[in-house]
Amino acid sequence: MELTFLVIAAMGVMLLALLPRSEIRWQRIGSRGGAAMLIGLGLFGAVHSALAQSV
């Protein structure tokens, strides 16, 4: 299960690296915020899943 969350985090990192930097402020905030959210969700989910299995 942790692997699924790590794949989600990796997709966020890929989005940060591959998305072009927009000149429009709200587009830039939205795309980078979405990618950062995927990274956070993936890392949080992986840690939560690992801790839940160890109990």
N, CA, C, O and CB atoms as a CASP TS submission, in Angstrom:
PFRMAT TS
TARGET T0000
AUTHOR 0000-0000-0000
METHOD Language model
MODEL 1
PARENT N/A
ATOM      1  N   MET     1       0.818  -1.196   0.000  1.00  0.00           N
ATOM      2  CA  MET     1       0.000   0.000   0.000  1.00  0.00           C
ATOM      3  C   MET     1       0.866   1.266   0.000  1.00  0.00           C
ATOM      4  O   MET     1       0.498   2.283  -0.588  1.00  0.00           O
ATOM      5  CB  MET     1      -0.933  -0.005   1.207  1.00  0.00           C
ATOM      6  N   GLU     2       2.034   1.184   0.676  1.00  0.00           N
ATOM      7  CA  GLU     2       2.900   2.369   0.697  1.00  0.00           C
ATOM      8  C   GLU     2       3.370   2.728  -0.706  1.00  0.00           C
ATOM      9  O   GLU     2       3.588   3.897  -1.024  1.00  0.00           O
ATOM     10  CB  GLU     2       4.112   2.134   1.611  1.00  0.00           C
ATOM     11  N   LEU     3       3.521   1.702  -1.540  1.00  0.00           N
ATOM     12  CA  LEU     3       4.007   1.948  -2.893  1.00  0.00           C
ATOM     13  C   LEU     3       3.030   2.823  -3.677  1.00  0.00           C
ATOM     14  O   LEU     3       3.447   3.674  -4.463  1.00  0.00           O
ATOM     15  CB  LEU     3       4.232   0.621  -3.626  1.00  0.00           C
ATOM     16  N   THR     4       1.744   2.617  -3.463  1.00  0.00           N
ATOM     17  CA  THR     4       0.739   3.435  -4.144  1.00  0.00           C
ATOM     18  C   THR     4       0.913   4.899  -3.776  1.00  0.00           C
ATOM     19  O   THR     4       0.873   5.772  -4.643  1.00  0.00           O
ATOM     20  CB  THR     4      -0.682   2.963  -3.789  1.00  0.00           C
ATOM     21  N   PHE     5       1.105   5.167  -2.486  1.00  0.00           N
ATOM     22  CA  PHE     5       1.268   6.549  -2.043  1.00  0.00           C
ATOM     23  C   PHE     5       2.580   7.144  -2.538  1.00  0.00           C
ATOM     24  O   PHE     5       2.651   8.335  -2.842  1.00  0.00           O
ATOM     25  CB  PHE     5       1.202   6.627  -0.523  1.00  0.00           C
ATOM     26  N   LEU     6       3.613   6.322  -2.619  1.00  0.00           N
ATOM     27  CA  LEU     6       4.883   6.826  -3.146  1.00  0.00           C
ATOM     28  C   LEU     6       4.771   7.150  -4.631  1.00  0.00           C
ATOM     29  O   LEU     6       5.416   8.081  -5.114  1.00  0.00           O
ATOM     30  CB  LEU     6       6.003   5.803  -2.915  1.00  0.00           C
ATOM     31  N   VAL     7       3.959   6.391  -5.355  1.00  0.00           N
ATOM     32  CA  VAL     7       3.715   6.699  -6.773  1.00  0.00           C
ATOM     33  C   VAL     7       2.974   8.029  -6.896  1.00  0.00           C
ATOM     34  O   VAL     7       3.263   8.817  -7.795  1.00  0.00           O
ATOM     35  CB  VAL     7       2.900   5.560  -7.456  1.00  0.00           C
ATOM     36  N   ILE     8       2.025   8.282  -6.002  1.00  0.00           N
ATOM     37  CA  ILE     8       1.305   9.562  -6.003  1.00  0.00           C
ATOM     38  C   ILE     8       2.282  10.710  -5.750  1.00  0.00           C
ATOM     39  O   ILE     8       2.218  11.739  -6.423  1.00  0.00           O
ATOM     40  CB  ILE     8       0.179   9.564  -4.930  1.00  0.00           C
ATOM     41  N   ALA     9       3.187  10.537  -4.783  1.00  0.00           N
ATOM     42  CA  ALA     9       4.191  11.568  -4.507  1.00  0.00           C
ATOM     43  C   ALA     9       5.111  11.769  -5.708  1.00  0.00           C
ATOM     44  O   ALA     9       5.475  12.900  -6.030  1.00  0.00           O
ATOM     45  CB  ALA     9       5.017  11.195  -3.266  1.00  0.00           C
ATOM     46  N   ALA    10       5.486  10.683  -6.367  1.00  0.00           N
ATOM     47  CA  ALA    10       6.354  10.788  -7.546  1.00  0.00           C
ATOM     48  C   ALA    10       5.652  11.534  -8.682  1.00  0.00           C
ATOM     49  O   ALA    10       6.293  12.272  -9.430  1.00  0.00           O
ATOM     50  CB  ALA    10       6.783   9.388  -8.021  1.00  0.00           C
ATOM     51  N   MET    11       4.346  11.343  -8.811  1.00  0.00           N
ATOM     52  CA  MET    11       3.596  12.084  -9.834  1.00  0.00           C
ATOM     53  C   MET    11       3.631  13.581  -9.532  1.00  0.00           C
ATOM     54  O   MET    11       3.740  14.396 -10.448  1.00  0.00           O
ATOM     55  CB  MET    11       2.128  11.586  -9.908  1.00  0.00           C
ATOM     56  N   GLY    12       3.540  13.946  -8.256  1.00  0.00           N
ATOM     57  CA  GLY    12       3.640  15.353  -7.884  1.00  0.00           C
ATOM     58  C   GLY    12       4.996  15.938  -8.230  1.00  0.00           C
ATOM     59  O   GLY    12       5.084  17.064  -8.720  1.00  0.00           O
ATOM     60  N   VAL    13       6.056  15.178  -7.978  1.00  0.00           N
ATOM     61  CA  VAL    13       7.408  15.641  -8.321  1.00  0.00           C
ATOM     62  C   VAL    13       7.539  15.790  -9.832  1.00  0.00           C
ATOM     63  O   VAL    13       8.135  16.752 -10.315  1.00  0.00           O
ATOM     64  CB  VAL    13       8.483  14.661  -7.780  1.00  0.00           C
ATOM     65  N   MET    14       6.981  14.834 -10.580  1.00  0.00           N
ATOM     66  CA  MET    14       7.014  14.929 -12.045  1.00  0.00           C
ATOM     67  C   MET    14       6.268  16.167 -12.534  1.00  0.00           C
ATOM     68  O   MET    14       6.728  16.851 -13.447  1.00  0.00           O
ATOM     69  CB  MET    14       6.406  13.668 -12.679  1.00  0.00           C
ATOM     70  N   LEU    15       5.124  16.452 -11.929  1.00  0.00           N
ATOM     71  CA  LEU    15       4.375  17.641 -12.332  1.00  0.00           C
ATOM     72  C   LEU    15       5.170  18.909 -12.062  1.00  0.00           C
ATOM     73  O   LEU    15       5.179  19.823 -12.887  1.00  0.00           O
ATOM     74  CB  LEU    15       3.036  17.701 -11.602  1.00  0.00           C
ATOM     75  N   LEU    16       5.839  18.972 -10.910  1.00  0.00           N
ATOM     76  CA  LEU    16       6.659  20.151 -10.621  1.00  0.00           C
ATOM     77  C   LEU    16       7.767  20.315 -11.652  1.00  0.00           C
ATOM     78  O   LEU    16       8.093  21.434 -12.051  1.00  0.00           O
ATOM     79  CB  LEU    16       7.262  20.052  -9.217  1.00  0.00           C
ATOM     80  N   ALA    17       8.339  19.209 -12.076  1.00  0.00           N
ATOM     81  CA  ALA    17       9.464  19.278 -13.012  1.00  0.00           C
ATOM     82  C   ALA    17       9.014  19.524 -14.449  1.00  0.00           C
ATOM     83  O   ALA    17       9.693  20.232 -15.193  1.00  0.00           O
ATOM     84  CB  ALA    17      10.269  17.997 -12.945  1.00  0.00           C
ATOM     85  N   LEU    18       7.880  18.951 -14.849  1.00  0.00           N
ATOM     86  CA  LEU    18       7.502  18.975 -16.261  1.00  0.00           C
ATOM     87  C   LEU    18       6.582  20.121 -16.665  1.00  0.00           C
ATOM     88  O   LEU    18       6.592  20.543 -17.822  1.00  0.00           O
ATOM     89  CB  LEU    18       6.846  17.700 -16.604  1.00  0.00           C
ATOM     90  N   LEU    19       5.787  20.630 -15.725  1.00  0.00           N
ATOM     91  CA  LEU    19       4.858  21.691 -16.099  1.00  0.00           C
ATOM     92  C   LEU    19       5.613  22.975 -16.416  1.00  0.00           C
ATOM     93  O   LEU    19       6.497  23.378 -15.660  1.00  0.00           O
ATOM     94  CB  LEU    19       3.839  21.936 -14.978  1.00  0.00           C
ATOM     95  N   PRO    20       5.274  23.615 -17.522  1.00  0.00           N
ATOM     96  CA  PRO    20       5.937  24.883 -17.829  1.00  0.00           C
ATOM     97  C   PRO    20       5.500  25.966 -16.841  1.00  0.00           C
ATOM     98  O   PRO    20       4.382  25.942 -16.327  1.00  0.00           O
ATOM     99  CB  PRO    20       5.627  25.321 -19.278  1.00  0.00           C
ATOM    100  N   ARG    21       6.387  26.898 -16.591  1.00  0.00           N
ATOM    101  CA  ARG    21       6.082  27.985 -15.657  1.00  0.00           C
ATOM    102  C   ARG    21       5.220  29.016 -16.378  1.00  0.00           C
ATOM    103  O   ARG    21       5.659  29.646 -17.341  1.00  0.00           O
ATOM    104  CB  ARG    21       7.393  28.642 -15.099  1.00  0.00           C
ATOM    105  N   SER    22       4.003  29.178 -15.905  1.00  0.00           N
ATOM    106  CA  SER    22       3.049  30.071 -16.559  1.00  0.00           C
ATOM    107  C   SER    22       3.312  31.520 -16.159  1.00  0.00           C
ATOM    108  O   SER    22       3.812  31.799 -15.069  1.00  0.00           O
ATOM    109  CB  SER    22       1.603  29.672 -16.203  1.00  0.00           C
ATOM    110  N   GLU    23       2.967  32.426 -17.056  1.00  0.00           N
ATOM    111  CA  GLU    23       3.070  33.854 -16.752  1.00  0.00           C
ATOM    112  C   GLU    23       1.857  34.341 -15.965  1.00  0.00           C
ATOM    113  O   GLU    23       1.909  35.381 -15.309  1.00  0.00           O
ATOM    114  CB  GLU    23       3.216  34.664 -18.042  1.00  0.00           C
ATOM    115  N   ILE    24       0.773  33.587 -16.035  1.00  0.00           N
ATOM    116  CA  ILE    24      -0.455  33.972 -15.340  1.00  0.00           C
ATOM    117  C   ILE    24      -0.358  33.479 -13.903  1.00  0.00           C
ATOM    118  O   ILE    24      -0.162  32.290 -13.655  1.00  0.00           O
ATOM    119  CB  ILE    24      -1.727  33.390 -16.052  1.00  0.00           C
ATOM    120  N   ARG    25      -0.500  34.413 -12.952  1.00  0.00           N
ATOM    121  CA  ARG    25      -0.233  34.114 -11.544  1.00  0.00           C
ATOM    122  C   ARG    25      -1.118  33.000 -11.004  1.00  0.00           C
ATOM    123  O   ARG    25      -0.618  32.079 -10.357  1.00  0.00           O
ATOM    124  CB  ARG    25      -0.423  35.357 -10.708  1.00  0.00           C
ATOM    125  N   TRP    26      -2.420  33.065 -11.255  1.00  0.00           N
ATOM    126  CA  TRP    26      -3.323  32.074 -10.661  1.00  0.00           C
ATOM    127  C   TRP    26      -3.089  30.688 -11.242  1.00  0.00           C
ATOM    128  O   TRP    26      -3.276  29.684 -10.555  1.00  0.00           O
ATOM    129  CB  TRP    26      -4.779  32.486 -10.874  1.00  0.00           C
ATOM    130  N   GLN    27      -2.679  30.630 -12.511  1.00  0.00           N
ATOM    131  CA  GLN    27      -2.353  29.328 -13.113  1.00  0.00           C
ATOM    132  C   GLN    27      -1.094  28.739 -12.485  1.00  0.00           C
ATOM    133  O   GLN    27      -1.019  27.540 -12.216  1.00  0.00           O
ATOM    134  CB  GLN    27      -2.167  29.468 -14.636  1.00  0.00           C
ATOM    135  N   ARG    28      -0.115  29.599 -12.259  1.00  0.00           N
ATOM    136  CA  ARG    28       1.140  29.148 -11.656  1.00  0.00           C
ATOM    137  C   ARG    28       0.905  28.642 -10.233  1.00  0.00           C
ATOM    138  O   ARG    28       1.427  27.594  -9.854  1.00  0.00           O
ATOM    139  CB  ARG    28       2.176  30.289 -11.651  1.00  0.00           C
ATOM    140  N   ILE    29       0.124  29.380  -9.447  1.00  0.00           N
ATOM    141  CA  ILE    29      -0.180  28.972  -8.071  1.00  0.00           C
ATOM    142  C   ILE    29      -0.988  27.680  -8.069  1.00  0.00           C
ATOM    143  O   ILE    29      -0.739  26.793  -7.253  1.00  0.00           O
ATOM    144  CB  ILE    29      -0.952  30.086  -7.327  1.00  0.00           C
ATOM    145  N   GLY    30      -1.946  27.571  -8.973  1.00  0.00           N
ATOM    146  CA  GLY    30      -2.781  26.372  -9.030  1.00  0.00           C
ATOM    147  C   GLY    30      -2.010  25.127  -9.414  1.00  0.00           C
ATOM    148  O   GLY    30      -2.184  24.072  -8.803  1.00  0.00           O
ATOM    149  N   SER    31      -1.163  25.239 -10.415  1.00  0.00           N
ATOM    150  CA  SER    31      -0.430  24.050 -10.866  1.00  0.00           C
ATOM    151  C   SER    31       0.625  23.635  -9.849  1.00  0.00           C
ATOM    152  O   SER    31       0.774  22.448  -9.562  1.00  0.00           O
ATOM    153  CB  SER    31       0.230  24.310 -12.226  1.00  0.00           C
ATOM    154  N   ARG    32       1.353  24.595  -9.306  1.00  0.00           N
ATOM    155  CA  ARG    32       2.382  24.245  -8.328  1.00  0.00           C
ATOM    156  C   ARG    32       1.755  23.807  -7.014  1.00  0.00           C
ATOM    157  O   ARG    32       2.284  22.926  -6.336  1.00  0.00           O
ATOM    158  CB  ARG    32       3.324  25.427  -8.092  1.00  0.00           C
ATOM    159  N   GLY    33       0.643  24.410  -6.654  1.00  0.00           N
ATOM    160  CA  GLY    33      -0.051  23.990  -5.433  1.00  0.00           C
ATOM    161  C   GLY    33      -0.612  22.587  -5.564  1.00  0.00           C
ATOM    162  O   GLY    33      -0.569  21.808  -4.611  1.00  0.00           O
ATOM    163  N   GLY    34      -1.135  22.258  -6.732  1.00  0.00           N
ATOM    164  CA  GLY    34      -1.654  20.909  -6.958  1.00  0.00           C
ATOM    165  C   GLY    34      -0.554  19.864  -6.908  1.00  0.00           C
ATOM    166  O   GLY    34      -0.740  18.779  -6.357  1.00  0.00           O
ATOM    167  N   ALA    35       0.589  20.196  -7.486  1.00  0.00           N
ATOM    168  CA  ALA    35       1.718  19.263  -7.453  1.00  0.00           C
ATOM    169  C   ALA    35       2.231  19.088  -6.025  1.00  0.00           C
ATOM    170  O   ALA    35       2.545  17.974  -5.606  1.00  0.00           O
ATOM    171  CB  ALA    35       2.855  19.758  -8.369  1.00  0.00           C
ATOM    172  N   ALA    36       2.312  20.187  -5.282  1.00  0.00           N
ATOM    173  CA  ALA    36       2.763  20.100  -3.888  1.00  0.00           C
ATOM    174  C   ALA    36       1.771  19.303  -3.048  1.00  0.00           C
ATOM    175  O   ALA    36       2.170  18.567  -2.146  1.00  0.00           O
ATOM    176  CB  ALA    36       2.950  21.507  -3.290  1.00  0.00           C
ATOM    177  N   MET    37       0.483  19.446  -3.341  1.00  0.00           N
ATOM    178  CA  MET    37      -0.531  18.687  -2.614  1.00  0.00           C
ATOM    179  C   MET    37      -0.369  17.189  -2.880  1.00  0.00           C
ATOM    180  O   MET    37      -0.505  16.382  -1.960  1.00  0.00           O
ATOM    181  CB  MET    37      -1.948  19.154  -3.014  1.00  0.00           C
ATOM    182  N   LEU    38      -0.081  16.814  -4.118  1.00  0.00           N
ATOM    183  CA  LEU    38       0.142  15.399  -4.433  1.00  0.00           C
ATOM    184  C   LEU    38       1.354  14.846  -3.689  1.00  0.00           C
ATOM    185  O   LEU    38       1.325  13.719  -3.196  1.00  0.00           O
ATOM    186  CB  LEU    38       0.327  15.213  -5.941  1.00  0.00           C
ATOM    187  N   ILE    39       2.410  15.636  -3.611  1.00  0.00           N
ATOM    188  CA  ILE    39       3.601  15.192  -2.884  1.00  0.00           C
ATOM    189  C   ILE    39       3.266  14.988  -1.410  1.00  0.00           C
ATOM    190  O   ILE    39       3.608  13.960  -0.826  1.00  0.00           O
ATOM    191  CB  ILE    39       4.754  16.216  -3.039  1.00  0.00           C
ATOM    192  N   GLY    40       2.599  15.966  -0.818  1.00  0.00           N
ATOM    193  CA  GLY    40       2.233  15.857   0.595  1.00  0.00           C
ATOM    194  C   GLY    40       1.300  14.699   0.864  1.00  0.00           C
ATOM    195  O   GLY    40       1.476  13.968   1.838  1.00  0.00           O
ATOM    196  N   LEU    41       0.313  14.528   0.012  1.00  0.00           N
ATOM    197  CA  LEU    41      -0.635  13.426   0.180  1.00  0.00           C
ATOM    198  C   LEU    41       0.070  12.080   0.067  1.00  0.00           C
ATOM    199  O   LEU    41      -0.205  11.165   0.843  1.00  0.00           O
ATOM    200  CB  LEU    41      -1.759  13.521  -0.859  1.00  0.00           C
ATOM    201  N   GLY    42       0.967  11.962  -0.887  1.00  0.00           N
ATOM    202  CA  GLY    42       1.690  10.707  -1.064  1.00  0.00           C
ATOM    203  C   GLY    42       2.584  10.378   0.119  1.00  0.00           C
ATOM    204  O   GLY    42       2.606   9.241   0.589  1.00  0.00           O
ATOM    205  N   LEU    43       3.320  11.371   0.600  1.00  0.00           N
ATOM    206  CA  LEU    43       4.208  11.124   1.736  1.00  0.00           C
ATOM    207  C   LEU    43       3.421  10.848   3.011  1.00  0.00           C
ATOM    208  O   LEU    43       3.760   9.938   3.768  1.00  0.00           O
ATOM    209  CB  LEU    43       5.140  12.314   1.949  1.00  0.00           C
ATOM    210  N   PHE    44       2.373  11.629   3.251  1.00  0.00           N
ATOM    211  CA  PHE    44       1.548  11.407   4.440  1.00  0.00           C
ATOM    212  C   PHE    44       0.898  10.028   4.392  1.00  0.00           C
ATOM    213  O   PHE    44       0.887   9.314   5.394  1.00  0.00           O
ATOM    214  CB  PHE    44       0.470  12.501   4.562  1.00  0.00           C
ATOM    215  N   GLY    45       0.363   9.652   3.247  1.00  0.00           N
ATOM    216  CA  GLY    45      -0.285   8.351   3.112  1.00  0.00           C
ATOM    217  C   GLY    45       0.681   7.199   3.305  1.00  0.00           C
ATOM    218  O   GLY    45       0.333   6.189   3.917  1.00  0.00           O
ATOM    219  N   ALA    46       1.898   7.343   2.785  1.00  0.00           N
ATOM    220  CA  ALA    46       2.893   6.279   2.939  1.00  0.00           C
ATOM    221  C   ALA    46       3.278   6.096   4.401  1.00  0.00           C
ATOM    222  O   ALA    46       3.378   4.968   4.884  1.00  0.00           O
ATOM    223  CB  ALA    46       4.139   6.586   2.103  1.00  0.00           C
ATOM    224  N   VAL    47       3.493   7.204   5.103  1.00  0.00           N
ATOM    225  CA  VAL    47       3.855   7.117   6.523  1.00  0.00           C
ATOM    226  C   VAL    47       2.692   6.562   7.328  1.00  0.00           C
ATOM    227  O   VAL    47       2.885   5.704   8.189  1.00  0.00           O
ATOM    228  CB  VAL    47       4.270   8.500   7.070  1.00  0.00           C
ATOM    229  N   HIS    48       1.493   7.043   7.055  1.00  0.00           N
ATOM    230  CA  HIS    48       0.313   6.573   7.784  1.00  0.00           C
ATOM    231  C   HIS    48       0.109   5.070   7.562  1.00  0.00           C
ATOM    232  O   HIS    48      -0.165   4.330   8.507  1.00  0.00           O
ATOM    233  CB  HIS    48      -0.946   7.358   7.341  1.00  0.00           C
ATOM    234  N   SER    49       0.243   4.633   6.328  1.00  0.00           N
ATOM    235  CA  SER    49       0.070   3.217   6.011  1.00  0.00           C
ATOM    236  C   SER    49       1.134   2.359   6.701  1.00  0.00           C
ATOM    237  O   SER    49       0.827   1.285   7.219  1.00  0.00           O
ATOM    238  CB  SER    49       0.124   3.003   4.493  1.00  0.00           C
ATOM    239  N   ALA    50       2.372   2.830   6.706  1.00  0.00           N
ATOM    240  CA  ALA    50       3.449   2.074   7.356  1.00  0.00           C
ATOM    241  C   ALA    50       3.224   1.988   8.863  1.00  0.00           C
ATOM    242  O   ALA    50       3.437   0.935   9.465  1.00  0.00           O
ATOM    243  CB  ALA    50       4.813   2.722   7.065  1.00  0.00           C
ATOM    244  N   LEU    51       2.794   3.090   9.471  1.00  0.00           N
ATOM    245  CA  LEU    51       2.555   3.081  10.917  1.00  0.00           C
ATOM    246  C   LEU    51       1.341   2.227  11.273  1.00  0.00           C
ATOM    247  O   LEU    51       1.333   1.571  12.315  1.00  0.00           O
ATOM    248  CB  LEU    51       2.358   4.510  11.433  1.00  0.00           C
ATOM    249  N   ALA    52       0.327   2.228  10.428  1.00  0.00           N
ATOM    250  CA  ALA    52      -0.873   1.434  10.703  1.00  0.00           C
ATOM    251  C   ALA    52      -0.573  -0.062  10.617  1.00  0.00           C
ATOM    252  O   ALA    52      -1.168  -0.852  11.349  1.00  0.00           O
ATOM    253  CB  ALA    52      -1.996   1.803   9.721  1.00  0.00           C
ATOM    254  N   GLN    53       0.339  -0.456   9.736  1.00  0.00           N
ATOM    255  CA  GLN    53       0.690  -1.870   9.614  1.00  0.00           C
ATOM    256  C   GLN    53       1.560  -2.341  10.774  1.00  0.00           C
ATOM    257  O   GLN    53       1.549  -3.523  11.118  1.00  0.00           O
ATOM    258  CB  GLN    53       1.409  -2.120   8.297  1.00  0.00           C
ATOM    259  N   SER    54       2.312  -1.427  11.378  1.00  0.00           N
ATOM    260  CA  SER    54       3.223  -1.832  12.449  1.00  0.00           C
ATOM    261  C   SER    54       2.507  -2.027  13.779  1.00  0.00           C
ATOM    262  O   SER    54       3.071  -2.621  14.698  1.00  0.00           O
ATOM    263  CB  SER    54       4.321  -0.805  12.611  1.00  0.00           C
ATOM    264  N   VAL    55       1.292  -1.544  13.898  1.00  0.00           N
ATOM    265  CA  VAL    55       0.548  -1.664  15.170  1.00  0.00           C
ATOM    266  C   VAL    55      -0.081  -3.017  15.297  1.00  0.00           C
ATOM    267  O   VAL    55      -0.743  -3.299  16.296  1.00  0.00           O
ATOM    268  CB  VAL    55      -0.529  -0.590  15.281  1.00  0.00           C
TER
END
